[in-house]
Amino acid sequence: MSMNGGAEARRVFIGAGCNRVVNNVSWGACDLVAFGAQNAVAIFCPKNAQILTTLPGHRAAVNCTQWLPSNKFAFKAEQLERHYLLSGDADGAIILWELSLIDRKWRHVLQIPQSHKKGVTCITGIMVSQNEAIFASTSSDGAVYVWELLFPSTPGGDCKLVCLESLFVGSKPMVALSLAELPGNTGHIVLAMGGLDNKIHLYCGERTGKFLRACELKGHTDWIRSLDFSLPICTNGDANSILLVSSSQDKGIRIWKLALQSSPCSIQGAYKKEEISLASYIEGPVLVAGSSSYQISLESLLIGHEDWVYSVEWQPPSSASVEGIDFYQPQSILSASMDKTMMIWQPEKTSGIWMNVVTVGELSHCALGFYGGHWSPNGNSILAHGYGGSFHLWKNVGVDLDNWQPQKVPSGHFAAVADIAWARSGEYILSVSHDQTTRIFASWQNEASLRDGDSWHEIARPQVHGHDMNCVTIIQGKGNHRFVSGADEKVARVFEAPLSFLKTLNYATSQNSSFPEDLQVDVQILGANMSALGLSQKPIYVQATHETPDRNGNDGLDTLETIPDAVPTVLTEPPIEDQLAWHTLWPESHKLYGHGNELFSLCCDHKGTLVASSCKAQSAAAAEIWLWQVGSWKAVGHLQSHSLTVTQMEFSHDDSMLLAVSRDRQFSVFTLKRTGIDEVSYQLLARQEAHKRIIWSCAWNPNGHEFATGSRDKTVKIWAVDQGSSVKQLITLPLFNTSVTALSWVGLGHQRNNGLLAVGMESGLIELWSLSVIRTDDCSFAAAGVAATVAVRFDPFTCHVSAVNRLAWKNPESEDSRNIQLASCGADHCVRVFEVKC
């Protein structure tokens, strides 16, 4: 396959979990959801449950996002061609992004000049006209900034930004904000803020600036966590009042009414009428805005959640059918709590008393709950994000009666992803992360994917552990699917696929319910149960499923120590979070004891007979590489060469050599030879100080005995094993902009001299280099040199936003395959799959 035409790369899949902070998620009027994934701003489409892109720009974890227009202003946004997004991070920076709906292209517009000194905790914004927005931000530095933003009238134009007000609230920072235009055409803006002093503070100002403290609302007995103003409520044809909903760590929700006062006598009359109704108002302070004043009263107190209520949000208004009125504000509130439930609250039709009408989620202590809940712009779906970095989406599919059903959502790791590996035949990728889980992502073949292209999903979570995961390798060769994983512990663990996974994978890849008979007989394990400490996973046998053992032995009483029994099932559609968390575990079959420190790197040979492992090391004794015999799992070799941690290892394509690179800046090449069933002879062929800094990665040429090394010194060097006796350097690629942290080399078809080297960097960027090995003659493996050219530099909007930790090519499906898939994982919590067209 010639590389003359260069190469093209396109995004196939992004898997990422949501940062575990309040205010991190925003659902826009454009019907896209934005969230922070480490220092990336990720955008996903709820319709197909796929992450579309990640926006690079933040240097710290993203804490909050806010669409302009948000779901609240969807009724105004139908004609807009460009939507905007604000994102704030843990360093105090706020960035404005522009999305063009016509071509779905993103643009980094500007960074807000006056940044907070500490992490941004909340951003809120309202549209005051088609091309003008006002937004406010707060931070743990005690400052609240209010800005006016004028959007350009032409594509690619400049946004105008004016700081209207800087407020300093003192030593108890505000963590929740909401903005609204006061009803009655007064031109005044009200800003509500709440935080650590348990009070809601109201500030009032004009569009020109100068926000004055108006009053404070007392009632909550713990931190205020969320505030949201409704749009004006229409009563008797006049929109003279707005409602403010607040939630707190006191588990309560309060609804406050701000009603425009017209004249003293009419107010008295109104109150006399109200006194006889059940929802009689508790009168509060008066908010003065210019010549207008607003009576504030407590409309309702909502009690129902059993833990902190992290978010409350009014249902977005819909376009009104009545002439002269632009919108209709539904009397409906969504709340999300740490008790792992979301509730919808509405006033009862006759009495007007606010009631909980819908509850979704599960009251559960097994996993901490929800950090926030959001409405879709049309109000028929609700989205929660949870403690495990997970999303939970419900859609109202009822016709006459409400019927909220779980929907597919994107998922992924919620901490740095340390390692990935392709399945032997490339049906799925396996990833391990510092979030202490191992996950499997696969393309789910169904009618929709055939129509819309690849539809990737997380289909299993084989290992949920009690230590951060560092490395993984999939066992090659025949037999059942197996992998070995290593974590921040001294033991490597071997896992074998249960029957439930094999059937699910069969269904996902072929939509076929028939299943190979030989596997049905061989695999007698249906699934696995979690242990109480979250370390070992015990098998559930096929025969045992007819019995119902009382594993907990406590007469069914649910206590804090219990763990629910797994119910392994064959999945016929991509699983949701609750299924993944408990019911897709793989049983652990062996433990590999031997290393003295935490596991750091693993690899398996191509025949599936040997596994090599290394651990964190600061001495030559600890830095030795152990070889394990697959099947018997006996230790059959201890390879000594390095003095510090071996960072990566790889077997050559013919399994005759093992390459290792280390923090001690050296690489080692060992020759391996089978001398018996359980015996391997090995010899150090070469050891060389190859770079000036740590060597992070290495990769063999799949068609020869050349290999690449990549280092913190920003270089990639290509080496050749010369006549099986020594190693010589062939070429150093031009200096990269940042440290090289990941490498992977793939051969291009039957032209054994040509290949593509994927280079991943600490900046998150990925480049592909076309390498053509010049050999002394066609029959020989001896290399005389390498011709190297850049084949493609990936678009930053498709790349990682933090360091690339590992790259892995999928084995090409055929000799002449022009499309090859590349998987990558990184410190930005993302697992990515690209398709490269050669």
C-alpha positions, 0 to 999 in steps of 0.5 A: 500500500503506497503512502504517496497520497498521505493519510486521513484520520477521522474520529470514530469514538470518544469515551469519557466520564463526567468530572465529579463536580456540581454545575459541570453539565449544561444542556443547550438550546441546540440540544447538545450536552456539554460537560467537563472531562478532566481539562477537556470540554466534551460535547455529546448528542443525546439522540445517539449517545455519542460524544462528538468532540472535545474542546482543547484550551483549559489547563486545569480540570473543567468545573462548570459549563453554560450554554448561551442560549441554554435550554431555558431559551430554546423557544427563542433560539430557533433562528440562531445559526451560532450557539455559544458555550462558556466553560470555567476551570479549577484555575479560575479561567473561563473560555468562550466557544462558538458552535456554527450549526451549519457546518458543526464547526467549533471555534475558540472565541476568547478567554475572559480577561479578568480571571478568578484567582481560584476555581470557578464554581458556577456560571449562569447566563441569560439571553436578553436579546437575540444577540446579547447575553448577560452572564455571571461567574463565581469562584471560591476566591469570594468574587462574583463577576457579571458580564455583558456579551454581544454576539457578532452579526456575521460568521467569524466576527468578534464578540464584545465583552463588557464587565458590568460588575465585580462583587466581593462576598467575603470569606464565605464564597457563593457556589450557586448563581441565577440571573433573570430579567425582572417582570414588568419591562423595568429593564432591571436584572436580578442576580441571586446568589447562595453559598456557605452562609445558608442565605440567598442574597439578591442583587439588582442592577440595570443592563449598564451595570452597578448591581446593588444589594437588594435583600436576603432570603433566610430559611435554609439551614445548610449550604445553598447548592442550587438556584434557578429563576423561572421566566415570568409567570402569566396570571390573568394575561399579565406576566408580573411575577417570577419564581426562584427555586433554591436547594440546599444541603439541608435536603429541602427545596424552597420556592420563592415568589417575586411579585411586582407591586402596583399600588398599596391598596390593590396589594392588600386586597390580593393578600386578603384573597390569598389568606383563605387558600391552602398555599397562603404565602409567607410574606418576606422582604420587598425588593426595590428595583428603580421605581418598581418594587417586588414583594417576595414571599415563600411559595412552597417548601418541598421535602422529599429527598433523603440527602443533599439536593445538589440541583434544581431546575425549572422545566424549559418554557415552550413557545406559546400558542396564544397571540401576544405571548412568546412563551409558556413557563411550565410549573414544573421543577426537576431536582437531583440529590445525593440520594441517587434520585431525581424528582419532578415537582408540580403543583396539584391542579385543585389545591395548588400544593406542590407535589412530587409527581415523578421519581427516577433513579434508586434510593441506594447506599451502594453508590453515591448519588447525583451531582446535577439534573437537567431538562432537555429543551423540549422537556421530555427528557431528563439527564443526571450526572453521578458520583461515578462520572456516569450519566443517567438519562430518562425519556418520557415515552408515555402517550397519555400518562407519564412513562419515564424510561432509561435511555442510552448515554455515553460513558467512560472513565472518570480518571486518567486512562492508563492503558488499552488493548485490542481484542485478538480479532479487534471486536472490542478495546479494553481499557484500565484507569486510575478510576479503579475500573477495567472497561470494554468498548465495542461497536454495536452493530444494529439497524441504526449503526448501519444507517448512521455509521459506527455506534460505539458503547461501553458493553462491559465492566469486567473489573471493578477494583479497590486500587488504581489500575495501571496496565493491562494485556489481552492474552493472544492465541486460541481459547476464551477471551482472557486478560491480565491486569495490574494495579497499585498492588504487588499482584497481577490478576488474570480474568476470563470471559464469562458466558454472559459476555461471550453471548453479548459480544456475539449479539453486538458484533453480528446481531445473531442469537445463535452461539458456537456450541463448543464455547457453550460447553467449555465455558461453565461460568456465567458471570462474577460477583463483587467481593466486599473489599472490591478486590477479588471477583468470585465466579457464578457458575451456570448450574448455580443460577437455578438456586438462590443462595442467601449470600448475605445471610441477614434475612434480606435486610439491606445493611451498609456492608452488603453488596447486591448479587450480580445477575449476569444477563445476555444484553441485546442492546447497549447496557446502561450504568446500573447494568454495567456497574454490577452485572458485567463483571468477569471472574478472576481465575489466577493471581500472579505473585512475585513483584515487590512493588506496584505493577506498572507494565504488562505485555503478552507475546503474539502466540499467547504463551508468555506474559511479561510484567514489571513493577515500580522500581528504584533498584535493580532488584525491583526493576527485573522483568518477570515472565509468566507461562500462560495456562500454568501461570508459573514464573518462568523467567526473571530478566535483569537489566534496568535499575529503575521502573520499566515503563513499557515492554513489547515482544517482536512480531516473531516472539524471538525478542523482548524489548523493554524501556525504562526510567533509567533512559536505557532500552534492553533487547532480550532474545527468547527461546523455548527449551521445554513446555514450562521453560524459556531461555533468555539472554540480554542481547543489547542494553543502551542509553538511548535518550537524555530523559525518561523513555516512556514508550517503545514499539516494534516494526510488525514486519521486521526487527526494527523498533522505535523509542520515545522519550521525555526529551521530545525525540523518537529514535528508530533502531535496528537489531543488526544480524541478531547480534547488536543494535544500531540507530537508524534515524532520529525523527525531527524534534517534537514540541513536547514529550513523546509519551506513546508509540505504536507501529503498524505494517501496511499490507504485504509491503513489509518495508512500509509502515505507519508510526503513531506518535502520542505526546504529552500535549495530547496531540497525535501524529502519524509518520510514514516509515519506509525501511530500506533493506540491504536486500529483499531476502534479508531482515537487515536494515540499512536505513529508514525514510520518514515523513509526516503522514498526518497531524490529527486535528486538535479538536479530535485529539486528547487534551492531556498526555496520551498514555497509550496508542494501539493499532488494530490488526488490519483486517486484510493484507490490502486493507486501506482503513486501519483503526487506531485506539488511544487513551490519555490523562484527559479520562478519554478513550478514543478510536480513529479510523486512518485511511491510507 
